[in-house]
Amino acid sequence: MVSHAIANTPAKRRELSADERGEIIGHFKDGQSQRKIAEQMNIPKSTMGDVIKKYKKEGLVVLPKRSGRPKEFTDRTKRAM
């Protein structure tokens, strides 16, 4: 029985794909509850709430690209080398 409980737990710390986010928004627009969508897609309710909140506030389905780590050398530094 223990393995069954583990199989139903969502993967930890995995970013949702654009398709998954779109599916969440689609279900939300169709009027499904956040709880039902979370159970159906096997993701945490808090994640569900974050996706929907971002959509309501900014209209974003896909997150913008993150800035990432700054470049170690600027173009000016490269030319000086």
Buried (B, 14 or more C-beta within 10 A) or exposed (E): EEEEEEEEEEEEEEEBEEEBBBBBBEBBEEEBEBEEBBEEBEBEEEBBEEBBEBBEEEEEBEEEEEEEEEEEEEEEEEEEE
